[in-house]
Amino acid sequence: MSQPVGSPRPVVTPTRTKTSSATPTKSGTKSPAPKPARTDTDQPVPRGSGGPNGATTGATKTRVATPTKVRSTATPTKVRTATPTKANPSAPLSDRAKELRDLALETRRGRLLVPLDGRVWDPDNDDLTKAHNAHHSNTPEEMRDALEHDYNWLEGDLRVDARGELVMAHDSDKKDSGLKLDEWLAIGGAGERGLKVDVKEAEAIPKLLETLEASDIPDGRIMLNVSTSQVDADDVREMRRRFPDAWLALNPSPGDDNDYGPDDLKQVTDLADTAGGRVAFPLRWDLVTDDVIETLKPHGKVSIWTSKSEGTPDHPGSETRKLRDRGVDGVIDLGPPQSVVENLAERGQDLWESGPVRGARDLIGGIPGALGDAWGGVKHLGSWFGDRGSDALDFGGDVIDGAGDVLDSAGDLGGDILSGAGDIAEDLPLVGGIFG
C-alpha cells in the first residue's frame, strides 16, 4: 500500500477531539473554569476568531494560547511534526533564495507595464490549455531562467535528502544542488504563477501537505503531481479534503508493454472519481493514443509531457496544435523553450506545410510536367500529320503507278488489237482465193 499522505490540518483532526476530552482533567487541577478554552480550541486558530465563546467573553487571545500549550503537552508527537513545518515559510531565507524571491516580485510588478505578459495564473482558471509550464525549476539557475521567461507555471521535483529535509531535485543524485522546498515555495509564492510539485518519492508527501497548508498560496495555484503507485483512494480523498481547489495530477503507470492499458486507465480514473474536483492526467507524448485520450477526458484534463530521454518532437509548435485537434485539453509540455531563431524556423516550416502553400507548391511543381506533356502532345500531333502526309504521298504514288499500269495495259491491249487486225488483214486474200 502507498505511503500515508500525512497528518491533517490541526483544526479538523481527531487530535483536537482527544485534546478537548483530556482538558477537563488537567483543567480540573489547575483551573476551575476550563470550558471556554475547550470551545475556542475547536476553532481554526489562523482565522483569528477564537470561537464564538471567546468572542463573547473578551478573552480570545488568552484562551487560544492556553489550549495550544496543553495540546503540545498532551500530544508531543503531533507538535513536533507540525511546529517546524509551520515555522518554515517564515524561516530566514538564504541569500540566493532572497534574490530569486525579489526577482519573482519584480516580474509580478513588471507585469503591469507589459499587458501581454503571461507570467500569472488566476487561481479560478480551469482552462489548462492556457498553461505554459517551466518544466524544471529545481536549482537556483533553473528557477532564475524560469522566472525570466514567459511561464505561468513553475514545476519542481520533490525528494527527501539524507537529513530528512524536503529538497527540489529531478534526479536522486542532485539533491545537494537543488533549492529546499521552503525556499522554492517562498520564491514561487512571491509571484502569481501556478506551482506544480512533482513528487518523486512518496515519503515526501506527508510533510509536503503540511508545508503547503502552512503557506499562504491559494489552492488554485497548486498542482500536486503523484503517480498511481504512490497513493490510494484514501490518500487522494484526504488530499482533496485538505486542498479543495488544488489540481491533482494523477499519473497512470505504463504497463509491462510500455503503454497505457485498460487496467492502468481504470486504476487512474477510479482515483480521479474518488478525489473529485480539479484533476489532470499527465501522459507521455510517445505513448498517448486517441483511445487513451477519449477514455480519460470524461474524468479530468488530459495533459502531455515529454523529455529528451523519452524523445521529443521535431516541431513542438506543430505537434501542440495536432494534440489540441486530437482532444488534449490540459497542459502540453514538450520540452524547453525554443530560441527566437528556432521559433521562426518552426513557423516557416508550419507555413511551408500549410494547405494553401502546399496547393501552390503542387501547382507550381506541376507546371514543368504540364509543359512537358503539352510539348509531347505537339510532337505527337506533328508526327501524326507527318505520317498522314507520307500516307498521302504514298497513295498518290500508288495512284500514279496504277494509272501507268492502266496505260500499259491499254497499250498492250491496243497492240494486241492492232496485231489481231493485221493478222485478219493478212488472212483476207487467202480466204478470197479459196472462194474465187
C-alpha positions as CSV (number, residue, x, y, z in Angstrom):
1,M,0.0,0.0,0.0
2,S,1.2,3.6,-0.6
3,Q,2.7,5.9,1.9
4,P,0.2,7.9,4.1
5,V,-0.5,11.4,3.0
6,G,0.4,13.0,6.3
7,S,-1.4,14.4,9.3
8,P,-4.4,16.7,8.5
9,R,-4.7,20.3,9.5
10,P,-4.9,20.6,13.3
11,V,-8.2,22.4,13.2
12,V,-10.1,19.4,11.8
13,T,-8.2,16.3,13.0
14,P,-9.1,13.7,15.7
15,T,-6.2,15.1,17.7
16,R,-8.3,18.1,18.6
17,T,-11.1,15.9,20.0
18,K,-8.6,14.0,22.1
19,T,-7.2,17.2,23.4
20,S,-10.6,18.5,24.2
21,S,-11.6,15.4,26.1
22,A,-8.3,15.4,28.0
23,T,-8.5,19.1,29.0
24,P,-11.1,18.8,31.8
25,T,-8.8,16.5,33.8
26,K,-5.9,18.8,33.6
27,S,-8.0,21.9,33.9
28,G,-9.8,20.4,36.9
29,T,-6.5,20.5,38.7
30,K,-5.2,23.9,37.5
31,S,-8.3,25.9,36.7
32,P,-11.9,25.8,37.9
33,A,-13.3,27.1,34.5
34,P,-11.7,25.4,31.6
35,K,-14.8,25.1,29.4
36,P,-14.4,28.3,27.3
37,A,-10.8,27.3,26.4
38,R,-12.0,23.9,25.0
39,T,-14.6,25.7,22.9
40,D,-12.0,28.0,21.4
41,T,-9.6,25.2,20.7
42,D,-12.1,23.7,18.2
43,Q,-11.9,26.8,16.0
44,P,-9.1,27.3,13.4
45,V,-6.5,29.5,15.1
46,P,-5.3,31.1,11.9
47,R,-8.7,32.6,11.3
48,G,-8.3,34.6,14.5
49,S,-11.9,34.5,15.7
50,G,-11.2,32.4,18.9
51,G,-14.6,30.9,18.5
52,P,-18.0,32.3,19.5
53,N,-17.4,31.8,23.2
54,G,-14.1,33.5,23.1
55,A,-15.6,36.5,21.3
56,T,-18.3,36.9,23.9
57,T,-16.0,36.7,26.9
58,G,-13.5,39.1,25.5
59,A,-10.6,36.8,26.4
60,T,-10.0,35.4,22.9
61,K,-6.2,35.6,22.8
62,T,-5.7,34.1,26.2
63,R,-8.0,31.1,25.6
64,V,-6.5,30.4,22.2
65,A,-2.9,30.3,23.5
66,T,-3.7,28.2,26.6
67,P,-5.1,25.1,24.8
68,T,-2.3,25.2,22.3
69,K,0.2,24.7,25.1
70,V,-1.9,21.9,26.6
71,R,-2.1,20.3,23.2
72,S,1.7,20.4,22.9
73,T,2.0,18.7,26.3
74,A,-0.7,16.1,25.6
75,T,0.4,15.2,22.1
76,P,4.1,16.0,21.8
77,T,4.4,13.8,18.6
78,K,2.0,15.9,16.7
79,V,3.5,19.2,17.8
80,R,7.0,18.1,16.9
81,T,5.8,17.3,13.4
82,A,3.7,20.4,12.8
83,T,5.7,23.1,14.6
84,P,8.8,23.2,12.4
85,T,6.7,22.9,9.3
86,K,4.6,26.0,10.2
87,A,7.7,27.9,11.0
88,N,9.4,27.0,7.8
89,P,7.7,29.5,5.5
90,S,8.8,32.4,7.7
91,A,12.3,30.9,8.3
92,P,15.2,33.0,7.2
93,L,16.0,32.6,3.5
94,S,19.4,32.1,2.1
95,D,20.8,35.0,0.1
96,R,20.3,33.2,-3.2
97,A,16.6,32.5,-2.2
98,K,16.1,36.1,-1.3
99,E,17.4,37.3,-4.6
100,L,15.1,34.9,-6.5
101,R,12.1,35.9,-4.4
102,D,12.8,39.5,-5.2
103,L,13.1,38.6,-8.8
104,A,9.7,36.9,-8.6
105,L,8.2,40.0,-7.0
106,E,9.7,42.2,-9.8
107,T,8.2,40.1,-12.5
108,R,4.8,40.3,-10.8
109,R,5.0,44.1,-10.6
110,G,6.5,44.4,-14.0
111,R,3.5,42.6,-15.5
112,L,1.5,45.8,-15.0
113,L,3.8,47.5,-17.5
114,V,3.5,44.7,-20.1
115,P,-0.2,43.9,-20.6
116,L,0.6,40.9,-22.8
117,D,2.9,39.3,-20.2
118,G,1.8,35.8,-19.4
119,R,3.6,35.3,-16.1
120,V,0.5,34.9,-13.9
121,W,-2.1,32.2,-13.2
122,D,-5.6,33.0,-11.9
123,P,-6.5,30.6,-9.1
124,D,-10.0,30.4,-10.5
125,N,-8.9,29.5,-14.0
126,D,-9.9,25.9,-15.0
127,D,-8.6,26.2,-18.6
128,L,-5.2,24.3,-18.6
129,T,-4.8,24.9,-22.3
130,K,-3.6,28.4,-21.3
131,A,-0.9,26.9,-19.0
132,H,2.8,27.4,-20.0
133,N,4.9,25.2,-17.8
134,A,8.6,25.7,-16.9
135,H,9.5,22.0,-16.8
136,H,12.4,22.4,-14.4
137,S,12.9,25.0,-11.6
138,N,14.8,22.9,-9.0
139,T,18.1,24.7,-8.9
140,P,18.7,28.4,-8.4
141,E,19.9,28.6,-12.1
142,E,16.8,26.8,-13.3
143,M,14.5,28.9,-11.2
144,R,16.1,32.2,-12.4
145,D,15.6,31.0,-16.0
146,A,12.0,30.1,-15.4
147,L,11.2,33.4,-13.7
148,E,12.8,35.4,-16.5
149,H,10.8,33.6,-19.2
150,D,7.1,33.9,-20.1
151,Y,5.8,31.0,-18.0
152,N,2.7,31.0,-15.8
153,W,3.5,27.7,-14.1
154,L,6.7,26.6,-12.3
155,E,7.4,22.9,-11.9
156,G,9.7,21.4,-9.2
157,D,10.6,17.8,-8.4
158,L,10.4,16.8,-4.7
159,R,12.7,14.4,-2.9
160,V,13.9,13.7,0.6
161,D,17.6,14.2,1.4
162,A,19.7,12.2,3.8
163,R,18.8,14.6,6.7
164,G,15.1,14.1,6.1
165,E,14.6,17.5,4.6
166,L,12.5,18.1,1.5
167,V,14.5,19.3,-1.4
168,M,13.9,20.0,-5.1
169,A,15.8,17.6,-7.4
170,H,14.8,15.8,-10.6
171,D,17.4,13.1,-10.1
172,S,18.3,11.4,-6.9
173,D,22.0,12.3,-7.2
174,K,21.2,16.0,-7.5
175,K,19.7,16.6,-4.0
176,D,22.6,18.8,-2.9
177,S,22.2,21.2,-5.7
178,G,18.5,22.0,-5.5
179,L,16.5,24.5,-3.5
180,K,14.8,23.4,-0.3
181,L,11.1,23.1,-0.5
182,D,10.6,26.1,1.8
183,E,12.8,28.2,-0.4
184,W,11.1,27.0,-3.6
185,L,7.6,27.8,-2.2
186,A,8.8,31.2,-0.9
187,I,10.1,32.1,-4.3
188,G,7.1,30.8,-6.2
189,G,4.6,32.2,-3.8
190,A,6.1,35.7,-4.2
191,G,4.9,35.7,-7.8
192,E,1.5,34.9,-9.2
193,R,2.3,31.8,-11.2
194,G,1.0,28.3,-10.6
195,L,3.2,25.9,-8.7
196,K,3.4,22.2,-9.7
197,V,5.1,19.9,-7.3
198,D,6.1,16.6,-9.0
199,V,6.5,14.1,-6.1
200,K,9.4,11.8,-6.9
201,E,9.5,10.0,-3.5
202,A,6.3,9.0,-1.8
203,E,7.7,9.5,1.7
204,A,7.8,13.2,1.0
205,I,4.0,13.5,0.7
206,P,3.0,14.0,4.4
207,K,5.4,16.8,5.1
208,L,4.7,18.4,1.7
209,L,1.0,18.7,2.5
210,E,1.7,20.2,6.0
211,T,4.1,22.7,4.4
212,L,1.6,23.7,1.8
213,E,-1.2,24.1,4.4
214,A,1.1,26.4,6.4
215,S,1.7,28.6,3.4
216,D,-0.5,31.4,2.1
217,I,-0.5,30.0,-1.5
218,P,-4.1,29.7,-2.8
219,D,-5.2,26.2,-3.6
220,G,-6.0,27.2,-7.2
221,R,-2.3,27.8,-7.8
222,I,-1.2,24.4,-6.5
223,M,-0.8,21.2,-8.5
224,L,0.1,18.0,-6.8
225,N,1.6,15.6,-9.2
226,V,1.6,11.9,-8.0
227,S,1.7,8.5,-9.6
228,T,-0.8,5.7,-9.0
229,S,2.0,3.7,-7.3
230,Q,2.3,6.4,-4.6
231,V,-1.3,6.9,-3.5
232,D,-4.5,5.1,-2.9
233,A,-8.2,6.1,-2.7
234,D,-7.9,7.2,1.0
235,D,-4.8,9.4,0.1
236,V,-6.5,11.3,-2.8
237,R,-9.6,11.7,-0.7
238,E,-7.6,13.3,2.1
239,M,-5.7,15.5,-0.4
240,R,-9.0,16.8,-1.8
241,R,-10.3,17.5,1.7
242,R,-7.3,19.5,2.6
243,F,-6.9,21.3,-0.7
244,P,-10.4,21.6,-2.2
245,D,-9.4,23.8,-5.2
246,A,-6.0,22.4,-5.9
247,W,-5.2,20.5,-9.1
248,L,-4.5,16.8,-8.5
249,A,-2.3,15.4,-11.4
250,L,-2.6,11.6,-11.4
251,N,0.0,9.8,-13.5
252,P,-1.2,6.4,-14.9
253,S,1.7,3.9,-14.8
254,P,2.5,2.3,-18.2
255,G,2.1,-1.5,-18.1
256,D,4.7,-4.1,-19.0
257,D,4.1,-3.4,-22.7
258,N,5.1,0.2,-22.1
259,D,1.7,1.5,-22.9
260,Y,-1.5,2.7,-21.1
261,G,-3.5,-0.5,-20.9
262,P,-7.2,-0.8,-19.8
263,D,-6.2,-1.8,-16.2
264,D,-3.8,1.2,-15.9
265,L,-6.6,3.6,-17.1
266,K,-9.2,2.0,-14.9
267,Q,-7.0,2.5,-11.8
268,V,-6.3,6.1,-12.5
269,T,-9.9,7.0,-13.4
270,D,-11.2,5.4,-10.2
271,L,-8.8,7.5,-8.2
272,A,-9.9,10.6,-10.1
273,D,-13.5,9.9,-9.5
274,T,-12.8,9.3,-5.8
275,A,-10.9,12.6,-5.5
276,G,-13.3,14.7,-7.5
277,G,-12.6,18.4,-8.2
278,R,-9.8,19.5,-10.4
279,V,-8.0,16.5,-11.9
280,A,-5.5,16.2,-14.7
281,F,-3.8,13.2,-16.3
282,P,-0.2,13.8,-17.4
283,L,0.6,11.3,-20.3
284,R,3.9,10.6,-22.0
285,W,3.9,12.1,-25.5
286,D,5.3,9.0,-27.1
287,L,2.6,6.7,-25.6
288,V,-0.6,8.7,-25.9
289,T,-3.2,7.4,-28.3
290,D,-6.6,8.7,-29.4
291,D,-8.3,5.9,-27.5
292,V,-6.5,6.9,-24.3
293,I,-7.5,10.5,-24.7
294,E,-11.1,9.6,-25.2
295,T,-11.1,7.3,-22.2
296,L,-9.6,9.8,-19.8
297,K,-11.4,13.0,-20.9
298,P,-14.7,12.4,-19.0
299,H,-12.7,12.1,-15.7
300,G,-10.4,15.1,-16.0
301,K,-8.0,17.1,-18.1
302,V,-5.6,15.3,-20.4
303,S,-2.1,16.7,-20.3
304,I,1.1,15.8,-22.2
305,W,4.7,15.8,-21.1
306,T,8.0,14.6,-22.6
307,S,11.7,14.7,-22.1
308,K,14.9,14.1,-24.0
309,S,15.2,10.6,-22.6
310,E,11.7,9.7,-23.9
311,G,12.0,11.5,-27.2
312,T,10.8,15.0,-28.2
313,P,9.0,16.2,-31.4
314,D,11.0,18.0,-34.1
315,H,8.4,20.8,-34.2
316,P,6.8,21.3,-30.7
317,G,4.5,24.1,-32.0
318,S,3.1,22.0,-34.8
319,E,2.8,18.9,-32.5
320,T,1.0,21.0,-29.9
321,R,-1.6,22.1,-32.5
322,K,-2.1,18.5,-33.6
323,L,-2.6,17.4,-30.0
324,R,-5.2,20.0,-29.4
325,D,-7.0,18.8,-32.6
326,R,-6.9,15.3,-31.1
327,G,-8.7,16.5,-28.0
328,V,-5.9,17.2,-25.5
329,D,-7.4,19.8,-23.1
330,G,-4.7,20.1,-20.4
331,V,-1.1,21.3,-20.2
332,I,1.1,20.4,-23.1
333,D,4.8,20.4,-22.1
334,L,7.0,19.3,-24.9
335,G,10.4,20.4,-23.6
336,P,12.4,23.5,-23.0
337,P,11.5,26.8,-24.7
338,Q,12.9,27.4,-28.2
339,S,15.0,30.3,-29.2
340,V,13.7,33.1,-31.4
341,V,15.5,31.5,-34.4
342,E,14.0,28.1,-33.6
343,N,10.6,29.6,-33.3
344,L,10.9,31.5,-36.7
345,A,12.2,28.3,-38.3
346,E,9.2,26.3,-36.9
347,R,6.7,29.0,-38.1
348,G,8.4,28.9,-41.5
349,Q,8.0,25.1,-41.5
350,D,4.4,25.4,-40.5
351,L,3.7,27.9,-43.3
352,W,5.5,25.7,-45.8
353,E,3.4,22.7,-44.8
354,S,0.1,24.7,-44.7
355,G,-2.7,23.8,-47.1
356,P,-2.6,26.9,-49.3
357,V,1.1,26.8,-49.7
358,R,1.1,23.1,-50.3
359,G,-1.5,23.6,-53.1
360,A,0.5,26.4,-54.6
361,R,3.6,24.2,-54.4
362,D,1.7,21.4,-56.2
363,L,0.5,23.8,-58.8
364,I,3.9,25.2,-59.5
365,G,5.5,21.8,-59.3
366,G,3.1,20.6,-61.9
367,I,3.8,23.3,-64.4
368,P,7.0,21.7,-65.9
369,G,5.2,18.4,-66.2
370,A,2.2,20.0,-67.8
371,L,4.5,21.8,-70.3
372,G,6.3,18.6,-71.0
373,D,3.0,16.9,-71.6
374,A,1.9,19.7,-73.9
375,W,5.2,19.5,-75.9
376,G,4.8,15.8,-76.1
377,G,1.3,16.3,-77.5
378,V,2.6,18.8,-80.1
379,K,5.3,16.4,-81.2
380,H,2.8,13.6,-81.4
381,L,0.4,15.8,-83.5
382,G,3.3,16.7,-85.8
383,S,4.2,13.1,-86.1
384,W,0.6,12.3,-86.9
385,F,0.4,14.9,-89.6
386,G,3.8,13.7,-90.9
387,D,2.5,10.2,-91.1
388,R,-0.7,11.3,-92.8
389,G,1.3,13.3,-95.4
390,S,3.6,10.4,-96.0
391,D,0.5,8.2,-96.4
392,A,-1.0,10.8,-98.9
393,L,2.3,10.8,-100.9
394,D,2.3,7.0,-100.9
395,F,-1.3,7.0,-102.0
396,G,-0.5,9.5,-104.8
397,G,2.4,7.3,-105.9
398,D,0.1,4.3,-105.9
399,V,-2.4,6.2,-108.0
400,I,0.2,7.3,-110.5
401,D,1.6,3.8,-110.6
402,G,-1.9,2.5,-111.1
403,A,-2.5,4.9,-113.9
404,G,0.8,3.8,-115.5
405,D,-0.3,0.2,-115.2
406,V,-3.7,1.1,-116.8
407,L,-1.9,2.9,-119.6
408,D,0.5,0.0,-120.0
409,S,-2.5,-2.4,-120.1
410,A,-4.3,-0.2,-122.6
411,G,-1.2,0.0,-124.8
412,D,-0.8,-3.8,-124.6
413,L,-4.5,-4.2,-125.4
414,G,-4.3,-1.7,-128.3
415,G,-1.2,-3.5,-129.7
416,D,-2.9,-6.8,-129.4
417,I,-6.0,-5.4,-131.2
418,L,-3.8,-3.9,-134.0
419,S,-1.8,-7.2,-134.2
420,G,-5.1,-9.1,-134.5
421,A,-6.4,-6.8,-137.1
422,G,-3.2,-7.2,-139.1
423,D,-3.4,-10.9,-138.9
424,I,-7.0,-10.7,-140.1
425,A,-6.0,-8.4,-143.0
426,E,-3.3,-10.9,-144.0
427,D,-5.7,-13.7,-144.0
428,L,-8.4,-12.0,-146.1
429,P,-6.7,-12.6,-149.5
430,L,-6.3,-16.3,-148.7
431,V,-9.9,-16.6,-147.9
432,G,-10.9,-14.7,-151.1
433,G,-8.7,-17.1,-153.2
434,I,-10.5,-20.1,-151.8
435,F,-13.8,-18.8,-152.9
436,G,-12.6,-17.3,-156.1
